C-alpha cells in the first residue's frame, strides 16, 4: 500500500509539473495541483498508518521474544534440576556399588 501511494503521489506531482511547463490552462493546472495535494495527504496518512503498524509489530515481537525467553529460562532451570538430581543419583549408586563390592570382598 505504501509503495502504491508513493507512486501515485509522484505521478500526480509529475503531471502537475508537466502541465505547468507546457503552459496548459489555469483550470487544468489547478485541478492537477489539487490532485497532487490530495495524493500528498493520502501518502502522509498511509505513512502514518505504516508507522503505527510497524511500531505495533515491533512491540508485539518484543513481547513475544520476552515470553519465549522466560519459557526457555524456566525450561533450562528445570533441566538443570533434573541433571543435578540424576548426577546425585549416579553418585549415590556409585557409592552403594562400592560398598557392595567391599562387602563382597570381605565375605569371599
trRosetta pair geometry for C-beta under 8 A, 3 or more apart (Angstrom, degrees):
i j d omega theta_ij theta_ji phi_ij phi_ji
1 4 5.8 -59 -150 37 31 112
1 5 6.4 29 155 -18 67 107
1 46 6.0 -153 135 -149 101 118
1 49 7.9 -42 106 90 139 130
1 50 7.6 -168 81 -73 104 103
2 5 5.9 -56 -147 37 31 108
2 6 6.2 31 156 -20 66 108
2 46 5.5 161 -104 148 63 116
2 47 6.8 88 -130 -87 107 58
2 50 5.1 40 -75 -76 128 148
3 6 5.5 -55 -145 38 33 113
3 7 6.1 34 156 -21 67 106
4 7 5.8 -54 -146 37 29 111
4 8 6.3 31 153 -20 63 106
5 8 5.6 -54 -147 36 31 112
5 9 6.3 33 154 -21 65 105
5 39 7.6 164 -170 -171 70 77
5 42 5.6 -148 -144 126 109 96
5 43 4.6 155 149 -102 108 66
5 46 4.2 170 2 19 171 166
5 47 7.9 -139 97 -38 142 73
6 9 5.8 -54 -150 34 30 112
6 10 6.4 26 154 -15 64 107
6 43 6.1 96 -86 -131 50 118
7 10 5.9 -56 -147 39 30 109
7 11 6.3 27 156 -17 65 108
8 11 5.9 -57 -146 38 29 108
8 12 6.3 27 156 -17 65 107
8 39 5.2 -149 127 -144 94 117
8 42 7.1 -33 93 88 133 135
8 43 7.5 -168 71 -65 95 99
9 12 5.9 -58 -148 37 28 108
9 13 6.3 26 155 -17 64 108
9 36 7.6 81 -158 -156 63 62
9 39 4.3 168 -102 142 60 108
9 40 5.7 100 -138 -82 114 51
9 42 7.3 -163 -70 69 98 95
9 43 4.4 -1 -55 -47 144 141
10 13 5.7 -55 -146 38 31 111
10 14 6.2 32 155 -19 65 107
11 14 5.7 -53 -145 38 32 112
11 15 6.3 36 153 -22 64 105
11 39 8.0 -134 61 -152 75 165
12 15 5.6 -51 -147 35 31 114
12 16 6.4 35 153 -21 64 104
12 32 7.2 171 -173 -170 75 73
12 35 5.0 -142 -149 126 120 96
12 36 4.4 173 136 -97 105 60
12 38 7.8 -118 -169 63 166 81
12 39 4.1 152 26 7 154 156
12 40 8.0 -125 83 -34 132 74
13 16 5.6 -52 -149 35 32 113
13 17 6.3 29 154 -16 65 106
13 36 5.1 100 -84 -139 56 115
13 39 7.5 -127 -35 81 78 134
13 40 7.9 81 -65 -63 107 101
14 17 5.7 -54 -145 39 32 109
14 18 6.1 35 154 -23 65 107
15 18 5.7 -54 -146 35 29 114
15 19 6.4 28 156 -18 63 106
15 32 5.4 -142 120 -147 97 117
15 35 7.4 -25 81 88 132 132
15 36 7.5 -162 64 -69 92 101
16 19 6.0 -57 -151 36 28 109
16 20 6.5 28 152 -19 63 107
16 29 7.2 84 -154 -156 73 65
16 32 4.1 165 -99 139 70 109
16 33 5.5 103 -137 -81 127 53
16 35 7.4 -170 -64 67 105 94
16 36 4.5 -21 -35 -47 146 142
17 20 5.7 -55 -149 36 33 113
17 21 6.3 30 155 -18 66 107
18 21 5.9 -57 -149 37 30 109
18 22 6.2 20 158 -13 65 113
19 22 5.9 -60 -141 42 29 106
19 24 4.3 -57 -164 30 85 136
19 28 5.7 -143 -160 125 136 105
19 29 5.1 -179 125 -96 119 70
19 32 4.9 151 25 6 151 164
20 23 7.9 32 171 -66 29 33
20 24 7.6 -59 -62 32 22 92
20 29 5.8 89 -81 -130 70 119
24 28 4.5 -73 141 81 122 135
24 29 5.9 154 81 -52 97 86
25 28 4.8 92 63 8 83 102
25 29 7.0 -151 98 -5 43 88
26 29 5.4 -55 -146 39 36 113
26 30 6.1 39 154 -22 68 105
27 30 5.8 -53 -148 35 28 111
27 31 6.5 30 152 -19 62 105
28 31 5.6 -52 -149 35 32 113
28 32 6.3 30 153 -17 65 106
29 32 5.7 -56 -148 39 31 110
29 33 6.2 33 152 -22 66 106
30 33 5.5 -51 -144 35 31 113
30 34 6.4 34 155 -20 64 104
31 34 5.8 -55 -150 35 29 112
31 35 6.4 29 151 -17 64 105
32 35 5.6 -53 -148 38 33 112
32 36 6.2 38 151 -23 65 106
33 36 5.5 -53 -149 35 32 115
33 37 6.4 31 153 -18 65 104
34 37 5.8 -53 -148 36 31 109
34 38 6.3 31 153 -18 64 106
35 38 5.7 -55 -146 38 31 111
35 39 6.2 32 154 -19 65 106
36 39 5.8 -54 -147 37 29 111
36 40 6.4 33 150 -22 62 105
37 40 5.4 -52 -150 34 33 115
37 41 6.5 33 152 -17 65 102
38 41 5.7 -52 -150 36 33 110
38 42 6.3 35 151 -19 65 105
39 42 5.5 -51 -146 37 33 114
39 43 6.3 37 152 -21 65 104
40 43 5.6 -52 -148 35 31 112
40 44 6.4 33 151 -21 64 104
41 44 5.5 -50 -147 34 33 113
41 45 6.4 32 154 -16 65 104
42 45 5.8 -54 -149 38 31 109
42 46 6.3 32 152 -20 64 108
43 46 5.6 -55 -146 38 31 113
43 47 6.3 34 154 -21 66 104
44 47 5.8 -53 -149 34 29 111
44 48 6.5 31 152 -19 63 105
45 48 5.6 -53 -150 36 33 113
45 49 6.4 32 152 -17 66 104
46 49 5.7 -53 -148 37 32 111
46 50 6.1 35 152 -21 65 106
47 50 5.5 -52 -145 37 31 114
47 51 6.2 31 155 -19 65 105
48 51 5.8 -54 -146 37 29 109
48 52 6.3 29 154 -18 63 106
49 52 5.7 -56 -148 38 30 111
49 53 6.2 29 155 -17 66 108
50 53 5.8 -57 -147 39 29 109
50 54 6.2 29 154 -20 65 108
51 54 5.6 -52 -143 37 31 112
51 55 6.3 32 156 -19 64 105
52 55 5.8 -54 -146 36 29 110
52 56 6.3 30 154 -18 63 107
53 56 5.7 -55 -147 38 31 112
53 57 6.2 34 153 -21 65 106
54 57 5.6 -53 -146 36 30 113
54 58 6.3 30 155 -18 65 106
55 58 5.8 -53 -146 37 30 111
55 59 6.4 29 155 -18 64 107
56 59 5.8 -56 -148 37 29 110
56 60 6.3 27 155 -16 65 108
57 60 5.9 -58 -147 39 29 109
57 61 6.2 28 155 -19 65 107
58 61 5.7 -54 -146 37 30 111
58 62 6.3 33 154 -21 64 105
59 62 5.6 -53 -149 35 31 113
59 63 6.4 32 153 -18 65 105
60 63 5.6 -52 -146 37 33 112
60 64 6.2 33 154 -19 65 106
61 64 5.7 -54 -146 38 31 111
61 65 6.2 33 155 -21 65 106
62 65 5.8 -53 -145 36 29 111
62 66 6.4 30 154 -20 63 105
63 66 5.8 -56 -150 35 30 111
63 67 6.5 28 153 -17 65 105
64 67 5.7 -55 -149 37 33 110
64 68 6.2 33 153 -19 67 105
65 68 5.6 -52 -145 37 32 112
65 69 6.3 34 153 -22 64 105
66 69 5.7 -53 -149 35 31 113
66 70 6.5 33 152 -20 64 103
67 70 5.7 -52 -149 34 33 112
67 71 6.4 32 153 -17 66 105
68 71 5.7 -55 -148 38 32 111
68 72 6.1 30 154 -18 66 108
69 72 5.7 -55 -144 39 30 111
69 73 6.2 31 156 -20 66 106
70 73 5.8 -54 -145 36 29 110
70 74 6.4 29 155 -17 63 106
71 74 5.8 -56 -150 37 30 110
71 75 6.3 32 151 -20 64 107
72 75 5.5 -53 -147 36 32 114
72 76 6.3 32 154 -19 66 105
73 76 5.7 -53 -146 37 32 110
73 77 6.4 34 153 -20 64 103
74 77 5.7 -52 -149 35 32 111
74 78 6.4 33 152 -19 64 106
75 78 5.7 -56 -150 37 31 113
75 79 6.3 29 153 -17 66 107
76 79 5.6 -52 -143 39 33 111
76 80 6.2 38 154 -23 65 104
77 80 5.6 -52 -148 34 30 114
77 81 6.5 33 152 -19 63 103
78 81 5.7 -54 -154 34 31 112
78 82 6.5 30 150 -17 65 105
79 82 5.5 -53 -147 37 35 112
79 83 6.2 34 155 -18 68 105
80 83 5.8 -53 -145 38 30 109
80 84 6.2 33 153 -20 63 107
81 84 5.7 -55 -147 37 30 112
81 85 6.3 30 155 -19 64 107
82 85 5.7 -55 -147 37 30 111
82 86 6.2 31 154 -18 65 107
83 86 5.6 -53 -145 38 32 112
83 87 6.2 37 153 -24 64 106
84 87 5.6 -53 -147 34 30 114
84 88 6.5 28 155 -16 64 103
85 88 5.9 -54 -150 36 31 108
85 89 6.4 33 151 -20 64 106
86 89 5.5 -54 -149 35 33 114
86 90 6.4 32 153 -18 66 104
87 90 5.8 -52 -148 36 30 109
87 91 6.3 31 152 -19 64 107
88 91 5.5 -54 -146 38 33 113
88 92 6.2 33 156 -18 67 105
89 92 5.8 -54 -145 38 29 109
89 93 6.2 30 154 -19 64 108
90 93 5.7 -55 -146 38 30 112
90 94 6.2 35 152 -24 64 106
91 94 5.6 -53 -149 33 30 114
91 95 6.6 30 152 -17 63 103
92 95 5.7 -53 -151 35 34 111
92 96 6.3 32 152 -17 66 107
93 96 5.6 -55 -146 39 32 111
93 97 6.2 36 153 -22 66 104
94 97 5.7 -50 -146 34 30 112
94 98 6.5 33 151 -20 61 104
95 98 5.6 -54 -154 35 32 114
95 99 6.5 33 150 -19 65 103
96 99 5.5 -50 -148 34 35 112
96 100 6.3 35 153 -18 67 103
97 100 5.7 -53 -146 38 32 111
97 101 6.2 37 151 -23 64 106
98 101 5.5 -53 -147 35 30 115
98 102 6.5 31 154 -19 64 103
99 102 5.7 -53 -150 35 32 110
99 103 6.4 31 152 -17 66 105
100 103 5.7 -53 -147 38 32 111
100 104 6.2 37 152 -23 65 106
101 104 5.6 -52 -147 35 29 114
101 105 6.4 30 154 -19 63 104
102 105 5.7 -53 -148 35 32 110
102 106 6.4 29 153 -17 65 107
103 106 5.7 -58 -148 38 31 110
103 107 6.1 21 157 -13 67 112
104 107 6.0 -63 -144 42 27 105
104 108 6.2 25 159 -23 64 111
105 108 6.1 -58 -144 32 28 109
